[in-house]
């Protein structure tokens, strides 16, 4: 785990090194152990290191070929690097270190970039400067676990692990109004854009090559679509998944620093800890306790650890009074995910005890553990039984159905069953809340989101589960979930490894029919069955809680003073994002109800981010590099 940066420019060759050094300084928290910068006549690469494999100087980056003509900077971990190293050694390559970075360096020269990434099993974002060819190559892992952002302009390109690092060196333009609109809708900016114009996020499973001022991108992997024509046997799926989990956990044990595991009361982290026990791995499990919180799972986790016979430690949550500065500093873009606060607190607590942490993240996604997946699957099954005229008939009838309570939920269900993906996306209440209250300022008032322009379609309803899952992968999974984990953990230089994000697990599980993944009407039934067999039925069917922060309630109580900034000439009003004076009535209503809507929390986060961004712009002003 590290921070990477680079800049290639034939026109401003003298600027590449100072720009990269500025970016490397901004990445210090991601890699506190060491830093390095290497230069060529028109390119520079920079690196901040969190040493995990080969702690010696031999593992430092940028790493160069023997003739210094090829350089690489890498963030992540290649879990099968020992296997690839043996293959490269059999072809005559000689290694000077014992880390995975050198496998990428030799693999690039031996196989080329496409064949190399096809062999990799891990999480990664890396860049290769090929000096003889004058080519900069960027690559990101299949699921988008590790971030990589870039700015390509005027025949040059700069890249980094974070948008904040790019901005420190003067890259990117003004704030993108469409990105602000996305934030108000979802609480984050999606992978499709960045908060600043001119900056892009490299898509997962993508290779980008910059040559002679031109950038070309290509996708090297895609997830197979769910197979529904030939249902798989449930027991066979359970057995194969169990073996894949054991394999994925075993691969993630490579480390030259202490490892630990995060154990909650849920089935995903339970399975990771079960696999560790089966593999006789001497690793301690940690549970973060939140006394008095409804989401505290420490007692359930302690019971699971006792059953598994593993070493277990409960770590108390730090003081939950906090400054929005921590949230803004950890995430380069405005980011209001409530569980990101918990991610930061957990990382701060566990960092003193371990540098690498195995978690159960990702099990809910490809194994369909969210209730919304089952909901849309049921809607899809109904849609396949409806005649073509059903959609028109429902459109005439729906106007008389109330939109709240049980009837409201039934109304949404029939919207999905007759209209598919469009109505599913319209159901978000982010923008409607601010728009209906006349809060949108001149900068946003006339803008629309593409997600709200998707038409209703019965054909879409008949394949709704796949369309929703695909959208979930592109938006919630990569843009929110992966961002939350990477930003929160790397803010405290903690490496997280999630076996359920293994590509072979995803390839296998994605091909399972929904009847298998929802076997017996259960969410993520395959994983639940493994826990039932190996740990216990009560653990397998324990109610899912999740580690949450009740922002809506706390803002009306213990954090109520934070809302004062929304009454005092806000940056939101100054910059034209919301109308002057439009926040007062919603704030009064929220405090009266003692419940602050999530939309107001988002506005609070955005206002603070805007103020911090303006302060950083002044602090980091560098006329020689600015756009």
C-alpha positions in Angstrom: 0.0 0.0 0.0 1.5 3.3 -1.0 0.9 6.6 -2.8 2.1 7.0 -6.4 2.5 10.0 -8.7 4.0 11.0 -12.0 4.2 13.6 -14.7 5.2 13.3 -18.4 5.6 16.4 -20.5 7.8 17.0 -23.5 6.8 20.7 -23.6 7.5 21.4 -19.9 10.2 18.9 -19.1 11.7 21.2 -16.4 8.4 21.2 -14.5 8.0 17.4 -14.1 10.2 16.9 -11.0 8.9 19.8 -8.9 5.4 18.8 -9.7 6.0 15.2 -8.7 7.7 16.2 -5.5 4.8 18.3 -4.6 2.4 15.4 -5.2 4.6 13.0 -3.2 4.5 15.4 -0.2 0.7 15.4 -0.4 0.7 11.5 -0.3 2.8 11.2 2.9 0.0 9.7 5.0 -0.5 6.9 2.5 3.2 5.9 2.8 5.0 7.1 5.9 8.0 4.8 5.6 10.0 6.4 2.8 9.7 8.4 -0.4 11.4 8.4 -3.8 11.5 10.4 -7.0 13.2 9.4 -10.3 13.6 11.6 -13.4 14.1 11.2 -17.1 14.4 14.0 -19.6 10.6 14.5 -20.0 9.1 12.4 -17.2 9.2 11.9 -13.4 7.8 9.2 -11.1 7.2 9.6 -7.4 6.3 7.2 -4.6 5.5 7.2 -0.9 6.0 3.8 0.7 4.1 1.8 3.3 6.5 -1.2 3.6 4.7 -4.5 3.7 6.9 -6.9 1.6 10.7 -6.8 1.7 11.2 -4.0 4.2 14.8 -3.4 3.0 15.9 -0.6 0.6 15.6 -3.2 -2.2 11.9 -2.8 -2.1 11.9 1.0 -2.5 10.2 2.8 -5.3 10.3 4.1 -8.0 11.8 0.8 -9.0 14.0 0.8 -12.1 15.3 -1.8 -14.6 19.0 -2.5 -14.5 19.6 -0.1 -17.4 17.3 2.5 -15.8 15.2 2.8 -18.9 12.0 1.3 -17.4 10.6 2.7 -14.1 7.5 1.7 -12.1 5.5 3.0 -9.2 3.0 0.7 -7.7 0.2 0.8 -5.0 -1.4 -2.4 -3.8 -0.4 -6.0 -3.4 0.0 -8.9 -6.0 -1.0 -12.0 -4.1 0.3 -14.4 -6.6 3.6 -12.7 -7.1 5.7 -15.7 -5.9 4.2 -17.9 -8.7 4.8 -15.2 -11.3 8.3 -14.7 -10.0 9.1 -18.4 -10.5 7.8 -18.2 -14.1 9.9 -15.1 -14.8 13.0 -16.7 -13.2 12.6 -19.7 -15.5 12.9 -17.3 -18.4 16.2 -15.9 -17.2 15.1 -12.9 -15.2 17.1 -12.1 -12.0 15.6 -10.5 -9.0 17.3 -8.1 -6.6 14.4 -7.8 -4.0 11.7 -10.0 -2.4 8.7 -7.8 -3.2 5.9 -7.9 -5.7 6.8 -4.6 -7.4 9.8 -6.2 -9.1 7.5 -8.9 -10.6 5.6 -6.1 -12.3 8.8 -4.5 -13.6 10.2 -7.8 -15.1 6.7 -8.9 -16.2 6.2 -5.7 -18.2 9.4 -6.3 -20.1 8.9 -10.0 -20.6 5.2 -10.2 -21.4 4.0 -6.7 -22.2 1.3 -4.8 -20.3 -1.7 -6.8 -21.5 -0.3 -10.2 -20.8 1.0 -9.0 -17.5 -2.3 -7.6 -16.1 -4.1 -10.8 -17.3 -1.8 -12.8 -15.0 -2.2 -10.6 -11.9 -4.3 -11.6 -8.9 -4.5 -8.8 -6.5 -5.4 -5.1 -5.9 -3.3 -2.7 -7.8 -2.8 0.7 -9.4 0.5 1.2 -11.1 2.3 3.3 -13.7 5.2 2.3 -16.0 7.5 4.8 -17.7 9.1 3.2 -20.8 11.8 5.7 -21.7 13.0 4.2 -25.0 9.4 4.2 -26.3 8.4 7.5 -24.5 5.2 5.7 -23.3 3.5 6.1 -19.9 1.2 3.2 -19.0 -1.4 3.2 -16.3 -3.2 0.2 -15.0 -5.9 -0.4 -12.4 -7.2 -3.7 -10.8 -10.3 -5.4 -12.0 -12.7 -4.3 -9.3 -11.3 -0.8 -8.7 -10.0 -1.5 -5.2 -7.1 0.8 -5.5 -7.6 4.4 -6.9 -5.8 6.1 -9.8 -6.6 9.6 -11.1 -5.0 11.6 -13.9 -5.1 14.9 -15.8 -4.3 14.7 -19.5 -4.1 18.1 -21.2 -2.1 20.0 -23.9 0.0 16.9 -24.8 1.0 16.0 -21.3 -0.2 13.8 -18.5 0.0 13.7 -14.7 -1.3 11.0 -12.4 -1.6 10.3 -8.7 -3.3 8.1 -6.1 -5.5 11.0 -5.0 -7.1 14.1 -6.5 -5.7 16.1 -3.6 -2.2 15.3 -4.7 -2.9 16.3 -8.3 -4.4 19.6 -7.1 -1.3 20.3 -4.9 0.7 20.4 -8.1 -1.8 22.6 -9.9 -3.6 20.1 -12.1 -7.3 20.3 -12.8 -9.7 23.2 -13.4 -12.7 24.6 -11.6 -15.3 22.7 -9.7 -17.6 20.6 -12.0 -21.2 21.5 -11.4 -22.4 18.1 -12.6 -20.1 16.5 -10.0 -21.8 18.7 -7.3 -25.2 17.6 -8.6 -24.1 14.0 -8.3 -23.0 14.6 -4.7 -26.3 16.1 -3.8 -28.0 13.0 -5.3 -25.8 10.3 -3.9 -23.6 11.8 -1.2 -20.4 11.2 -3.3 -19.1 11.9 -6.8 -19.3 8.8 -9.1 -16.4 7.2 -11.0 -17.7 8.8 -14.2 -16.4 12.2 -13.3 -14.3 14.1 -10.7 -15.1 17.1 -8.5 -12.7 19.2 -10.6 -12.9 19.6 -14.3 -10.0 18.1 -16.3 -9.3 15.3 -13.8 -10.5 11.8 -14.5 -10.5 8.5 -12.6 -9.1 5.5 -14.4 -11.9 3.0 -14.7 -11.4 -0.5 -13.0 -10.0 -3.2 -15.3 -8.5 -0.6 -17.6 -5.1 0.1 -19.2 -4.3 3.6 -20.4 -1.3 4.3 -22.6 0.0 7.9 -23.2 2.3 8.3 -26.2 3.2 11.4 -28.1 0.6 13.5 -26.3 -2.2 11.0 -27.0 -4.0 8.9 -24.5 -5.6 5.5 -25.4 -7.6 3.3 -23.1 -8.8 -0.3 -23.2 -10.6 -2.6 -20.9 -8.8 -5.9 -20.2 -11.5 -7.8 -18.1 -15.2 -7.9 -17.6 -17.4 -9.8 -15.2 -19.5 -12.6 -16.8 -23.2 -11.9 -16.8 -25.3 -14.0 -14.5 -26.2 -17.4 -16.0 -29.9 -18.2 -15.7 -30.4 -20.8 -18.4 -28.8 -23.7 -16.5 -29.3 -23.4 -12.7 -26.4 -24.7 -10.7 -26.8 -27.1 -7.7 -26.8 -25.2 -4.5 -24.7 -27.7 -2.6 -22.1 -27.7 -5.4 -22.0 -23.9 -5.3 -21.5 -23.9 -1.5 -18.6 -26.4 -1.8 -16.8 -24.5 -4.6 -17.3 -21.2 -2.8 -15.8 -22.6 0.4 -12.7 -23.7 -1.5 -12.3 -20.4 -3.2 -12.6 -18.6 0.1 -9.8 -20.7 1.6 -7.6 -20.1 -1.4 -8.2 -16.4 -1.4 -7.5 -16.1 2.3 -4.3 -18.1 2.0 -3.0 -15.9 -0.8 -3.5 -12.8 1.4 -1.3 -14.0 4.2 1.9 -12.9 2.5 3.5 -10.2 4.6 6.6 -9.1 6.4 4.7 -7.0 9.0 2.0 -8.0 11.5 -1.4 -9.1 10.2 -4.7 -9.0 11.9 -8.4 -9.6 11.0 -11.4 -7.5 11.6 -14.2 -9.5 13.1 -17.8 -8.2 13.4 -20.9 -10.1 14.2 -21.6 -10.7 10.5 -21.1 -13.8 8.4 -18.5 -12.3 6.0 -15.8 -11.5 8.5 -16.8 -14.8 10.3 -16.0 -16.7 7.2 -12.6 -15.0 6.8 -11.7 -15.8 10.4 -13.0 -19.4 10.0 -10.7 -19.7 7.0 -7.7 -18.3 9.0 -8.4 -21.0 11.6 -8.6 -23.7 9.0 -5.2 -22.6 7.6 -3.7 -22.5 11.1 -2.8 -18.8 10.6 -1.6 -17.3 13.8 -3.5 -14.0 13.5 -5.4 -12.0 16.1 -8.9 -10.8 15.3 -10.0 -7.4 16.4 -13.5 -6.1 17.1 -14.1 -2.4 17.6 -16.5 -1.8 20.4 -19.0 1.1 20.4 -20.5 1.1 23.9 -24.1 2.3 24.0 -24.5 2.1 20.2 -27.2 0.1 18.6 -24.6 -1.2 16.1 -22.2 -2.5 18.7 -21.4 -6.1 17.8 -18.6 -6.8 20.2 -20.5 -9.4 22.2 -21.5 -11.3 19.1 -18.0 -11.1 17.7 -16.5 -12.4 21.0 -18.9 -15.4 20.9 -17.9 -16.1 17.3 -14.2 -15.9 18.2 -14.7 -18.3 21.1 -16.4 -20.8 18.8 -13.6 -20.6 16.2 -10.9 -20.8 18.9 -9.0 -17.8 17.6 -7.2 -15.0 19.5 -9.4 -12.0 19.9 -9.1 -8.5 21.2 -11.8 -5.9 21.6 -10.7 -2.3 20.9 -12.7 0.6 22.2 -13.9 3.2 19.8 -12.1 6.5 20.2 -14.0 9.6 21.3 -16.7 10.1 18.7 -16.5 13.9 18.9 -14.8 14.8 15.7 -14.0 17.6 13.3 -15.1 17.6 9.7 -11.5 18.2 8.9 -10.7 14.5 9.3 -13.4 13.5 6.8 -12.2 16.2 4.3 -8.5 15.4 4.7 -9.1 11.6 4.2 -11.2 12.0 1.0 -10.2 14.3 -1.8 -13.7 14.9 -2.9 -16.8 15.8 -0.9 -17.8 12.5 0.7 -20.7 12.1 3.1 -20.9 8.4 3.5 -21.9 8.0 7.1 -19.9 4.8 7.7 -16.8 6.5 6.4 -16.7 8.1 9.9 -16.7 4.6 11.4 -14.0 3.5 8.9 -11.8 6.4 10.1 -12.3 5.6 13.8 -11.7 1.9 13.3 -8.5 2.5 11.3 -7.2 4.9 14.0 -7.9 2.3 16.7 -6.4 -0.8 14.9 -3.3 0.9 13.4 -1.4 0.6 16.6 -1.9 -3.1 16.7 -1.5 -4.2 13.0 -0.3 -2.9 9.7 -2.3 -5.3 7.5 -5.9 -6.2 8.2 -8.0 -8.9 6.6 -11.7 -8.0 6.4 -15.0 -9.4 5.1 -15.7 -6.5 2.8 -17.3 -7.4 -0.5 -19.4 -10.4 0.4 -22.7 -8.5 0.2 -22.0 -7.4 -3.3 -21.5 -10.4 -5.7 -23.3 -12.8 -3.4 -26.3 -10.5 -3.3 -26.5 -9.6 0.4 -28.4 -6.3 0.2 -32.2 -6.4 0.5 -32.6 -4.2 -2.6 -31.2 -7.0 -4.7 -33.9 -9.5 -3.5 -36.5 -6.8 -4.0 -35.6 -6.1 -7.7 -35.2 -9.9 -8.3 -38.8 -10.4 -7.2 -39.8 -7.5 -9.4 -38.0 -9.1 -12.3 -39.8 -12.4 -11.8 -43.2 -10.6 -11.8 -42.2 -8.6 -14.9 -41.5 -11.8 -16.8 -45.1 -12.9 -16.2 -46.8 -9.6 -17.1 -48.3 -9.0 -20.6 -47.0 -6.0 -22.6 -50.1 -4.0 -21.8 -49.4 -4.1 -18.1 -47.0 -1.1 -18.1 -49.6 1.2 -19.6 -52.3 0.0 -17.3 -50.2 0.6 -14.2 -49.3 4.1 -15.4 -53.0 5.0 -15.4 -53.6 3.4 -12.0 -50.5 4.5 -10.0 -51.6 8.2 -9.7 -54.2 7.2 -7.1 -51.9 5.2 -4.9 -50.3 7.0 -1.9 -46.5 7.3 -2.0 -45.9 6.5 1.7 -46.0 3.5 4.0 -46.8 0.0 2.8 -48.8 1.2 -0.1 -45.8 3.4 -1.1 -43.5 0.4 -1.0 -45.9 -1.6 -3.1 -46.1 1.3 -5.5 -42.3 1.3 -6.0 -42.4 -2.5 -6.5 -44.9 -2.2 -9.3 -42.9 0.7 -10.8 -39.9 -1.6 -10.9 -41.9 -4.5 -12.3 -43.3 -2.5 -15.1 -40.7 0.1 -15.8 -37.4 -1.5 -14.7 -34.2 0.4 -14.2 -35.5 3.9 -14.9 -38.0 3.9 -12.0 -35.3 2.3 -9.8 -33.0 5.2 -10.4 -35.7 7.8 -10.0 -36.4 6.6 -6.5 -33.3 8.4 -5.0 -34.4 11.3 -2.9 -31.2 13.4 -2.9 -32.0 15.9 -5.6 -35.8 15.9 -5.1 -35.3 17.1 -1.5 -33.3 20.2 -2.3 -35.1 20.9 -5.6 -38.6 20.8 -4.0 -37.5 23.2 -1.3 -36.2 25.7 -3.9 -32.7 25.3 -2.5 -30.7 24.9 -5.8 -28.7 28.0 -6.7 -28.0 29.5 -10.1 -25.0 27.2 -10.6 -27.2 24.1 -10.5 -30.8 25.1 -11.1 -31.0 24.3 -14.8 -28.9 21.1 -14.7 -30.1 17.5 -14.8 -28.5 14.1 -14.1 -28.4 11.4 -16.7 -29.5 8.9 -14.1 -32.8 10.7 -13.9 -33.4 10.6 -17.6 -33.5 6.8 -18.0 -36.9 5.9 -19.6 -39.2 3.2 -18.1 -39.2 -0.1 -20.0 -40.9 -3.4 -19.4 -37.9 -5.0 -21.3 -35.6 -3.5 -18.7 -37.8 -4.8 -15.9 -37.4 -8.3 -17.2 -33.6 -8.2 -16.7 -33.7 -5.8 -13.8 -31.5 -7.7 -11.4 -28.5 -7.6 -13.8 -29.0 -4.0 -14.6 -29.2 -3.0 -11.0 -26.2 -5.1 -10.1 -24.2 -3.6 -12.9 -25.2 -0.1 -11.8 -24.3 -1.0 -8.2 -20.8 -2.1 -9.3 -20.2 1.1 -11.2 -21.6 3.5 -8.7 -22.1 2.4 -5.1 -19.4 -0.3 -5.0 -16.6 1.5 -6.8 -17.5 5.2 -6.2 -18.6 4.9 -2.5 -17.6 1.5 -0.9 -14.1 1.2 -2.4 -13.5 4.9 -1.8 -14.6 4.7 1.8 -12.3 1.8 2.6 -9.2 3.1 0.8 -9.5 6.7 2.0 -10.3 5.7 5.6 -7.6 3.1 6.0 -4.8 4.8 4.1 -5.4 8.0 6.1 -3.9 6.0 8.9 -1.4 3.9 6.7 -3.3 0.7 7.2 -3.5 -1.9 4.5 -6.8 -3.8 4.1 -7.0 -7.1 2.3 -10.5 -8.4 1.5 -10.6 -12.0 0.3 -14.2 -11.5 -1.0 -12.7 -9.1 -3.5 -10.8 -11.9 -5.2 -11.5 -11.9 -8.9 -12.0 -15.7 -9.0 -14.6 -15.5 -6.3 -16.4 -12.8 -8.3 -16.2 -14.6 -11.6 -17.6 -17.8 -10.0 -20.3 -16.1 -7.9 -21.4 -13.8 -10.7 -22.2 -16.8 -12.9 -24.5 -18.3 -10.2 -28.2 -18.0 -11.0 -30.2 -15.8 -8.6 -32.1 -18.9 -7.5 -28.9 -20.2 -6.0 -27.7 -16.9 -4.5 -31.2 -16.4 -3.0 -31.7 -20.1 -2.1 -34.5 -20.5 0.4 -35.3 -16.8 0.1 -32.1 -15.9 2.0 -29.8 -13.1 1.1 -26.3 -14.3 0.2 -27.5 -17.8 0.8 -24.3 -19.5 -0.3 -22.2 -17.8 2.3 -24.8 -18.2 4.9 -24.9 -21.9 4.4 -21.1 -22.2 4.8 -21.4 -20.5 8.2 -24.3 -22.7 9.2 -22.2 -25.8 8.4 -18.9 -24.7 9.8 -19.7 -22.3 12.7 -23.3 -22.6 13.7 -26.9 -21.9 12.6 -27.4 -19.0 15.1 -24.3 -17.2 13.7 -25.5 -17.8 10.1 -28.9 -16.3 10.7 -27.8 -13.6 13.1 -29.5 -10.3 12.2 -27.3 -8.1 10.1 -26.4 -4.8 11.9 -23.5 -3.2 10.2 -21.2 -0.6 11.8 -23.1 2.6 11.3 -22.9 6.2 12.7 -26.4 7.7 13.3 -25.6 11.0 11.8 -29.3 12.1 11.4 -29.9 11.7 15.2 -26.5 12.9 16.4 -26.7 16.1 14.3 -29.9 16.9 16.2 -28.3 16.1 19.6 -24.6 15.9 20.4 -23.4 17.5 17.1 -26.1 20.1 16.8 -23.6 22.9 17.1 -22.1 21.8 13.8 -25.2 23.0 12.0 -24.5 26.6 12.9 -22.1 26.9 9.9 -25.1 26.5 7.6 -26.6 29.7 9.0 -23.6 32.0 8.7 -23.0 33.1 5.1 -22.1 29.7 3.7 -19.7 28.8 1.0 -22.7 27.0 -0.6 -24.5 30.4 -1.0 -21.4 32.4 -1.8 -20.5 30.1 -4.8 -24.1 29.8 -6.1 -24.7 26.2 -5.2 -27.8 26.9 -3.0 -30.0 30.0 -2.8 -29.3 32.5 -0.1 -31.5 31.9 3.0 -32.9 28.6 1.7 -31.3 26.5 4.4 -32.9 28.2 7.4 -36.4 26.6 7.2 -35.2 23.0 6.7 -32.8 23.4 9.6 -35.5 24.7 11.9 -37.8 21.8 10.9 -35.0 19.2 11.4 -34.1 20.4 14.9 -37.8 20.5 15.8 -38.2 16.9 14.8 -34.8 16.0 16.4 -33.9 14.3 13.1 -31.6 15.9 10.5 -32.3 14.6 7.0 -29.2 13.1 5.3 -29.5 15.7 2.6 -28.7 18.4 5.2 -25.7 16.4 6.3 -24.5 16.3 2.7 -24.8 20.1 2.5 -22.9 20.4 5.7 -20.1 18.2 4.3 -20.1 20.1 1.0 -19.9 23.5 2.6 -16.9 22.4 4.8 -15.2 20.9 1.8 -15.7 24.1 -0.2 -14.1 26.2 2.5 -11.2 23.7 2.9 -10.6 23.7 -0.9 -10.4 27.4 -1.0 -7.9 27.5 1.9 -5.8 24.8 0.2 -5.8 26.6 -3.1 -4.3 29.7 -1.4 -1.8 27.6 0.6 -0.7 25.5 -2.4 -0.7 28.3 -4.9 2.2 27.6 -7.3 2.0 30.0 -10.4 4.6 28.0 -12.3 2.5 24.9 -12.3 -1.1 26.1 -12.0 -3.5 25.6 -14.9 
